[in-house]
Amino acid sequence: FDLLEDGRRLIYMRYMLPPKLKLWASCDWKVKECVKMMEKFMPLMGIKREAFSTIHNFTLTHVANGLPADDSVVKSKYVCSPTGTAGLGMATDHGIDKHGWGPSDFARSHNKNRAASLYAFRNYMLTNIGVSTAPLKIVGGKFRIVFSINSSSTGARQMGSFDRRIKLLGERLGEKYDMQIIKKSLQHLSLVEQAELVSTAAIFVTVCGGGAVSATFLPKGAALFIFFQDEEGELGTPARLDWDYFNHLGYIRTHWLPRPKQTKVMPGSKLGPSEVDYDGFVRLMDQELDILSHL
């Protein structure tokens, strides 16, 4: 509806759902476990921890007949706007739909046509913590590639160091591109440090799950590589968790890479990535770097 044009912006509010409608894994679902997360992410939403109030200079002025009304006039409890719209559950990873554990989870999409809103939310959060919202800039022809290591505590999704893939990038693409490869365990960085690192990355490599949400901070024009477990889902099917969210971040290019299971827990499991998997990763990286070199 072009509601984000001409300086208009979204007003973010948190709506407390009744018990029977609680969103899975939300703060309404697990209140006690959410305390730490709320304290960590309050700055992103522009909230002061001490007073639990906004950091923004925010006031509402009562207007009558086009002019500011006298204080003695009875004021309405409603906020009116000629171009306003409202909705519940908008800025979420998949709304009331499921994560992506099984084939039926991909039947419909929650975040379709919300790319502009998701980008505005990204910029809103970065602004609140003093981090630049600028689009991707390749400074001096150097491509920053960030590998998020140990981003998941779930055994089936642990990727470790990405060392072999990084080694292959150097061997096969090192002379073609000037790459700055960074390996970081984001859990050991502060929120601002995470945002500053990811918001300047040309390519971000991670594993699906809660730790992948840092990809939200990627700059416009960047690329995201998400590894998913190809047998972690229902009845041994692929689990592309939060696919609905990442696939609709219209300001970046998202790629899903299957990661064969490295144990024999399930019948027919492979023992890990084959040479084809490694080769495909390097070729896809080559394609993305070529695209970035022409921006």
C-alpha positions as a Markdown table, in Angstrom:
| # | Residue | x | y | z |
|---|---|---|---|---|
| 1 | Phe | 0.0 | 0.0 | 0.0 |
| 2 | Asp | 3.1 | 2.3 | -0.2 |
| 3 | Leu | 2.5 | 3.2 | 3.5 |
| 4 | Leu | 6.3 | 3.4 | 4.1 |
| 5 | Glu | 6.8 | 6.1 | 1.5 |
| 6 | Asp | 7.0 | 9.9 | 2.1 |
| 7 | Gly | 8.4 | 9.6 | 5.6 |
| 8 | Arg | 5.7 | 7.4 | 6.9 |
| 9 | Arg | 6.7 | 4.7 | 9.3 |
| 10 | Leu | 5.4 | 1.8 | 11.3 |
| 11 | Ile | 4.6 | 2.0 | 15.0 |
| 12 | Tyr | 5.7 | -1.2 | 16.7 |
| 13 | Met | 3.6 | -2.5 | 19.5 |
| 14 | Arg | 3.6 | -5.8 | 21.4 |
| 15 | Tyr | 0.2 | -7.4 | 21.8 |
| 16 | Met | -0.3 | -9.9 | 24.6 |
| 17 | Leu | -2.2 | -12.8 | 23.2 |
| 18 | Pro | -4.6 | -14.8 | 25.4 |
| 19 | Pro | -3.3 | -18.1 | 26.7 |
| 20 | Lys | -5.0 | -20.3 | 24.1 |
| 21 | Leu | -3.5 | -18.3 | 21.2 |
| 22 | Lys | 0.1 | -18.0 | 22.4 |
| 23 | Leu | 2.7 | -18.2 | 19.5 |
| 24 | Trp | 5.1 | -21.1 | 19.8 |
| 25 | Ala | 8.5 | -20.2 | 21.3 |
| 26 | Ser | 7.3 | -16.7 | 22.0 |
| 27 | Cys | 7.6 | -14.8 | 25.3 |
| 28 | Asp | 4.0 | -15.6 | 26.0 |
| 29 | Trp | 4.8 | -19.3 | 25.6 |
| 30 | Lys | 7.9 | -19.5 | 27.9 |
| 31 | Val | 7.8 | -16.5 | 30.2 |
| 32 | Lys | 10.7 | -17.4 | 32.6 |
| 33 | Glu | 13.1 | -18.3 | 29.8 |
| 34 | Cys | 12.3 | -15.0 | 28.1 |
| 35 | Val | 13.6 | -12.7 | 30.7 |
| 36 | Lys | 17.2 | -12.9 | 29.5 |
| 37 | Met | 16.1 | -12.5 | 25.9 |
| 38 | Met | 13.9 | -9.5 | 26.7 |
| 39 | Glu | 16.8 | -7.7 | 28.5 |
| 40 | Lys | 19.1 | -8.4 | 25.5 |
| 41 | Phe | 16.7 | -7.3 | 22.8 |
| 42 | Met | 15.0 | -4.3 | 24.5 |
| 43 | Pro | 17.6 | -1.9 | 23.1 |
| 44 | Leu | 16.7 | -3.0 | 19.6 |
| 45 | Met | 13.1 | -2.0 | 20.2 |
| 46 | Gly | 14.2 | 1.4 | 21.6 |
| 47 | Ile | 13.3 | 0.6 | 25.2 |
| 48 | Lys | 15.2 | 1.7 | 28.3 |
| 49 | Arg | 15.9 | -1.2 | 30.6 |
| 50 | Glu | 15.7 | 0.9 | 33.7 |
| 51 | Ala | 12.3 | 2.5 | 33.2 |
| 52 | Phe | 10.9 | 0.1 | 30.5 |
| 53 | Ser | 10.0 | 3.1 | 28.5 |
| 54 | Thr | 10.9 | 4.3 | 25.0 |
| 55 | Ile | 14.1 | 6.1 | 24.2 |
| 56 | His | 12.4 | 8.2 | 21.6 |
| 57 | Asn | 10.9 | 11.6 | 22.1 |
| 58 | Phe | 7.3 | 10.5 | 21.5 |
| 59 | Thr | 4.3 | 12.7 | 22.2 |
| 60 | Leu | 0.7 | 12.8 | 21.0 |
| 61 | Thr | -1.1 | 16.1 | 20.4 |
| 62 | His | -4.8 | 16.4 | 20.5 |
| 63 | Val | -6.2 | 18.3 | 17.4 |
| 64 | Ala | -9.7 | 19.7 | 17.0 |
| 65 | Asn | -10.8 | 21.2 | 13.7 |
| 66 | Gly | -7.3 | 21.1 | 12.4 |
| 67 | Leu | -5.9 | 23.1 | 15.3 |
| 68 | Pro | -4.3 | 22.0 | 18.6 |
| 69 | Ala | -7.0 | 21.7 | 21.2 |
| 70 | Asp | -7.2 | 23.5 | 24.6 |
| 71 | Asp | -6.2 | 21.3 | 27.5 |
| 72 | Ser | -9.7 | 21.7 | 28.9 |
| 73 | Val | -11.2 | 19.8 | 25.9 |
| 74 | Val | -12.1 | 16.2 | 26.5 |
| 75 | Lys | -9.4 | 14.1 | 24.7 |
| 76 | Ser | -10.1 | 11.0 | 22.8 |
| 77 | Lys | -8.5 | 7.7 | 23.8 |
| 78 | Tyr | -8.0 | 6.8 | 20.1 |
| 79 | Val | -5.2 | 7.6 | 17.8 |
| 80 | Cys | -6.4 | 8.5 | 14.3 |
| 81 | Ser | -4.6 | 8.6 | 11.0 |
| 82 | Pro | -6.0 | 9.1 | 7.4 |
| 83 | Thr | -3.5 | 6.5 | 6.1 |
| 84 | Gly | -3.2 | 4.2 | 9.0 |
| 85 | Thr | -3.4 | 0.4 | 9.1 |
| 86 | Ala | -3.1 | -2.1 | 11.9 |
| 87 | Gly | -2.4 | -5.9 | 12.2 |
| 88 | Leu | -1.4 | -8.5 | 14.6 |
| 89 | Gly | 1.6 | -10.8 | 14.4 |
| 90 | Met | 3.1 | -8.9 | 11.5 |
| 91 | Ala | 6.8 | -8.8 | 12.4 |
| 92 | Thr | 7.3 | -12.5 | 13.2 |
| 93 | Asp | 9.2 | -15.3 | 11.6 |
| 94 | His | 6.2 | -17.3 | 10.5 |
| 95 | Gly | 3.1 | -16.1 | 12.3 |
| 96 | Ile | 0.7 | -18.8 | 13.3 |
| 97 | Asp | 2.2 | -21.1 | 10.6 |
| 98 | Lys | 4.9 | -23.7 | 11.5 |
| 99 | His | 8.7 | -23.5 | 11.4 |
| 100 | Gly | 9.4 | -25.7 | 8.4 |
| 101 | Trp | 9.7 | -29.2 | 10.1 |
| 102 | Gly | 7.7 | -31.0 | 7.4 |
| 103 | Pro | 6.3 | -30.8 | 3.9 |
| 104 | Ser | 3.0 | -29.4 | 5.0 |
| 105 | Asp | 4.7 | -26.4 | 6.7 |
| 106 | Phe | 5.5 | -25.0 | 3.2 |
| 107 | Ala | 1.9 | -25.0 | 2.0 |
| 108 | Arg | 1.4 | -21.3 | 2.7 |
| 109 | Ser | 3.4 | -18.2 | 3.5 |
| 110 | His | 3.0 | -15.7 | 6.3 |
| 111 | Asn | 5.5 | -13.0 | 5.2 |
| 112 | Lys | 4.6 | -12.7 | 1.5 |
| 113 | Asn | 4.7 | -9.1 | 0.3 |
| 114 | Arg | 6.2 | -7.9 | 3.6 |
| 115 | Ala | 9.8 | -7.3 | 2.4 |
| 116 | Ala | 9.5 | -3.5 | 2.7 |
| 117 | Ser | 8.1 | -3.8 | 6.2 |
| 118 | Leu | 10.8 | -6.3 | 7.3 |
| 119 | Tyr | 13.5 | -4.0 | 5.9 |
| 120 | Ala | 12.0 | -1.0 | 7.8 |
| 121 | Phe | 12.0 | -3.1 | 10.9 |
| 122 | Arg | 15.7 | -4.0 | 10.4 |
| 123 | Asn | 16.6 | -0.3 | 10.0 |
| 124 | Tyr | 14.5 | 0.6 | 13.0 |
| 125 | Met | 16.4 | -1.8 | 15.2 |
| 126 | Leu | 19.8 | -0.8 | 14.0 |
| 127 | Thr | 19.0 | 2.9 | 14.4 |
| 128 | Asn | 18.0 | 2.3 | 18.0 |
| 129 | Ile | 21.4 | 0.9 | 18.9 |
| 130 | Gly | 23.4 | 3.4 | 16.9 |
| 131 | Val | 24.5 | 1.1 | 14.0 |
| 132 | Ser | 24.5 | 2.3 | 10.4 |
| 133 | Thr | 21.6 | 1.2 | 8.1 |
| 134 | Ala | 23.6 | 1.8 | 4.9 |
| 135 | Pro | 23.3 | -0.6 | 2.0 |
| 136 | Leu | 26.2 | -2.8 | 1.2 |
| 137 | Lys | 29.4 | -1.1 | 0.1 |
| 138 | Ile | 32.4 | -3.0 | -1.2 |
| 139 | Val | 35.2 | -0.9 | 0.1 |
| 140 | Gly | 38.5 | -1.2 | -1.8 |
| 141 | Gly | 37.2 | -4.3 | -3.7 |
| 142 | Lys | 37.4 | -6.4 | -0.6 |
| 143 | Phe | 34.5 | -8.8 | 0.0 |
| 144 | Arg | 33.7 | -9.5 | 3.7 |
| 145 | Ile | 32.5 | -13.1 | 4.2 |
| 146 | Val | 31.3 | -13.9 | 7.7 |
| 147 | Phe | 31.0 | -17.5 | 8.9 |
| 148 | Ser | 28.9 | -17.8 | 12.1 |
| 149 | Ile | 30.4 | -20.8 | 13.9 |
| 150 | Asn | 28.7 | -22.9 | 16.6 |
| 151 | Ser | 25.5 | -20.8 | 16.1 |
| 152 | Ser | 23.2 | -23.7 | 17.1 |
| 153 | Ser | 23.2 | -25.6 | 20.4 |
| 154 | Thr | 21.2 | -28.4 | 18.8 |
| 155 | Gly | 23.4 | -31.4 | 18.1 |
| 156 | Ala | 22.0 | -32.2 | 14.7 |
| 157 | Arg | 22.7 | -28.7 | 13.4 |
| 158 | Gln | 26.2 | -28.1 | 14.8 |
| 159 | Met | 28.6 | -27.2 | 12.0 |
| 160 | Gly | 31.7 | -26.4 | 14.0 |
| 161 | Ser | 34.3 | -24.4 | 12.2 |
| 162 | Phe | 33.5 | -24.6 | 8.4 |
| 163 | Asp | 37.3 | -25.0 | 8.0 |
| 164 | Arg | 37.3 | -27.2 | 4.9 |
| 165 | Arg | 34.9 | -24.9 | 3.1 |
| 166 | Ile | 37.0 | -21.9 | 4.0 |
| 167 | Lys | 40.1 | -23.7 | 2.8 |
| 168 | Leu | 38.5 | -24.5 | -0.6 |
| 169 | Leu | 37.4 | -20.9 | -1.0 |
| 170 | Gly | 41.0 | -19.8 | -0.6 |
| 171 | Glu | 42.4 | -22.4 | -3.0 |
| 172 | Arg | 39.8 | -21.9 | -5.8 |
| 173 | Leu | 38.7 | -18.3 | -5.5 |
| 174 | Gly | 41.6 | -16.6 | -3.6 |
| 175 | Glu | 43.2 | -15.2 | -6.8 |
| 176 | Lys | 39.9 | -14.3 | -8.4 |
| 177 | Tyr | 38.5 | -12.2 | -5.5 |
| 178 | Asp | 39.9 | -10.2 | -2.6 |
| 179 | Met | 38.1 | -11.9 | 0.3 |
| 180 | Gln | 38.2 | -11.0 | 4.0 |
| 181 | Ile | 37.0 | -14.2 | 5.7 |
| 182 | Ile | 35.9 | -13.9 | 9.3 |
| 183 | Lys | 35.0 | -16.7 | 11.6 |
| 184 | Lys | 33.0 | -15.7 | 14.7 |
| 185 | Ser | 31.0 | -17.4 | 17.4 |
| 186 | Leu | 28.4 | -14.6 | 17.7 |
| 187 | Gln | 27.2 | -15.7 | 21.1 |
| 188 | His | 30.5 | -14.3 | 22.5 |
| 189 | Leu | 29.9 | -10.8 | 21.0 |
| 190 | Ser | 27.7 | -8.1 | 22.4 |
| 191 | Leu | 24.4 | -7.2 | 20.6 |
| 192 | Val | 26.0 | -4.1 | 19.1 |
| 193 | Glu | 29.1 | -6.0 | 18.0 |
| 194 | Gln | 27.0 | -8.6 | 16.2 |
| 195 | Ala | 25.0 | -6.0 | 14.4 |
| 196 | Glu | 28.1 | -4.0 | 13.4 |
| 197 | Leu | 29.7 | -7.2 | 12.0 |
| 198 | Val | 26.7 | -8.6 | 10.1 |
| 199 | Ser | 25.6 | -5.2 | 8.8 |
| 200 | Thr | 28.9 | -4.8 | 6.9 |
| 201 | Ala | 29.1 | -8.4 | 5.5 |
| 202 | Ala | 28.8 | -9.1 | 1.8 |
| 203 | Ile | 28.0 | -12.8 | 2.5 |
| 204 | Phe | 26.9 | -14.4 | 5.8 |
| 205 | Val | 27.1 | -18.1 | 6.3 |
| 206 | Thr | 25.2 | -19.8 | 9.1 |
| 207 | Val | 23.0 | -22.7 | 10.2 |
| 208 | Cys | 19.3 | -22.6 | 10.4 |
| 209 | Gly | 17.8 | -22.2 | 13.9 |
| 210 | Gly | 17.6 | -19.4 | 16.4 |
| 211 | Gly | 21.2 | -18.3 | 15.9 |
| 212 | Ala | 20.5 | -17.5 | 12.2 |
| 213 | Val | 18.3 | -14.5 | 13.2 |
| 214 | Ser | 21.4 | -12.3 | 13.2 |
| 215 | Ala | 21.1 | -12.4 | 9.4 |
| 216 | Thr | 18.3 | -9.8 | 9.8 |
| 217 | Phe | 21.1 | -7.2 | 10.1 |
| 218 | Leu | 22.6 | -7.9 | 6.7 |
| 219 | Pro | 22.8 | -4.8 | 4.4 |
| 220 | Lys | 20.7 | -4.4 | 1.3 |
| 221 | Gly | 22.5 | -6.3 | -1.5 |
| 222 | Ala | 24.2 | -8.9 | 0.6 |
| 223 | Ala | 23.8 | -12.7 | 0.4 |
| 224 | Leu | 22.8 | -15.3 | 3.0 |
| 225 | Phe | 23.9 | -19.0 | 3.0 |
| 226 | Ile | 21.8 | -21.1 | 5.4 |
| 227 | Phe | 22.7 | -24.7 | 6.0 |
| 228 | Phe | 19.8 | -27.0 | 7.0 |
| 229 | Gln | 19.8 | -30.6 | 8.2 |
| 230 | Asp | 18.3 | -32.7 | 5.4 |
| 231 | Glu | 17.0 | -35.4 | 7.7 |
| 232 | Glu | 16.1 | -33.4 | 10.9 |
| 233 | Gly | 12.4 | -32.9 | 9.9 |
| 234 | Glu | 9.3 | -35.0 | 10.2 |
| 235 | Leu | 9.9 | -38.6 | 9.2 |
| 236 | Gly | 13.5 | -37.8 | 8.1 |
| 237 | Thr | 12.5 | -35.0 | 5.8 |
| 238 | Pro | 14.5 | -31.7 | 5.4 |
| 239 | Ala | 14.0 | -29.1 | 8.0 |
| 240 | Arg | 14.4 | -25.6 | 6.6 |
| 241 | Leu | 13.5 | -23.7 | 9.7 |
| 242 | Asp | 12.1 | -20.2 | 9.5 |
| 243 | Trp | 12.2 | -20.5 | 5.7 |
| 244 | Asp | 9.2 | -18.1 | 5.5 |
| 245 | Tyr | 11.1 | -15.3 | 7.1 |
| 246 | Phe | 14.4 | -15.6 | 5.4 |
| 247 | Asn | 13.0 | -16.2 | 1.9 |
| 248 | His | 11.0 | -12.9 | 2.2 |
| 249 | Leu | 13.9 | -10.7 | 3.3 |
| 250 | Gly | 13.7 | -9.0 | -0.1 |
| 251 | Tyr | 16.8 | -6.8 | 0.5 |
| 252 | Ile | 19.2 | -9.9 | 0.4 |
| 253 | Arg | 19.6 | -13.1 | -1.6 |
| 254 | Thr | 18.9 | -16.2 | 0.4 |
| 255 | His | 20.3 | -19.7 | -0.4 |
| 256 | Trp | 19.5 | -22.9 | 1.4 |
| 257 | Leu | 22.3 | -25.6 | 1.4 |
| 258 | Pro | 21.5 | -29.2 | 2.5 |
| 259 | Arg | 23.8 | -30.7 | 5.1 |
| 260 | Pro | 23.7 | -34.5 | 5.1 |
| 261 | Lys | 23.5 | -36.0 | 8.6 |
| 262 | Gln | 26.8 | -37.0 | 10.0 |
| 263 | Thr | 25.6 | -39.9 | 12.1 |
| 264 | Lys | 23.7 | -43.1 | 11.4 |
| 265 | Val | 20.7 | -42.3 | 13.7 |
| 266 | Met | 18.3 | -42.6 | 10.8 |
| 267 | Pro | 18.2 | -45.5 | 8.3 |
| 268 | Gly | 20.0 | -44.6 | 5.1 |
| 269 | Ser | 21.8 | -41.6 | 6.6 |
| 270 | Lys | 24.9 | -40.4 | 4.8 |
| 271 | Leu | 28.1 | -39.9 | 6.7 |
| 272 | Gly | 28.4 | -36.3 | 5.9 |
| 273 | Pro | 29.0 | -33.9 | 3.0 |
| 274 | Ser | 30.4 | -35.4 | -0.3 |
| 275 | Glu | 32.7 | -33.8 | -2.7 |
| 276 | Val | 29.7 | -32.6 | -4.7 |
| 277 | Asp | 28.4 | -30.7 | -1.6 |
| 278 | Tyr | 31.8 | -28.9 | -1.2 |
| 279 | Asp | 32.0 | -28.2 | -4.9 |
| 280 | Gly | 28.5 | -26.8 | -5.0 |
| 281 | Phe | 29.3 | -24.5 | -2.1 |
| 282 | Val | 32.3 | -23.0 | -3.8 |
| 283 | Arg | 30.5 | -22.6 | -7.1 |
| 284 | Leu | 27.6 | -20.8 | -5.4 |
| 285 | Met | 30.0 | -18.6 | -3.5 |
| 286 | Asp | 31.7 | -17.8 | -6.9 |
| 287 | Gln | 28.4 | -16.8 | -8.4 |
| 288 | Glu | 27.5 | -14.5 | -5.5 |
| 289 | Leu | 31.0 | -12.9 | -5.5 |
| 290 | Asp | 30.6 | -12.3 | -9.2 |
| 291 | Ile | 27.2 | -10.6 | -8.6 |
| 292 | Leu | 28.7 | -8.5 | -5.8 |
| 293 | Ser | 31.6 | -7.4 | -8.0 |
| 294 | His | 29.2 | -5.8 | -10.4 |
| 295 | Leu | 27.2 | -3.8 | -7.8 |
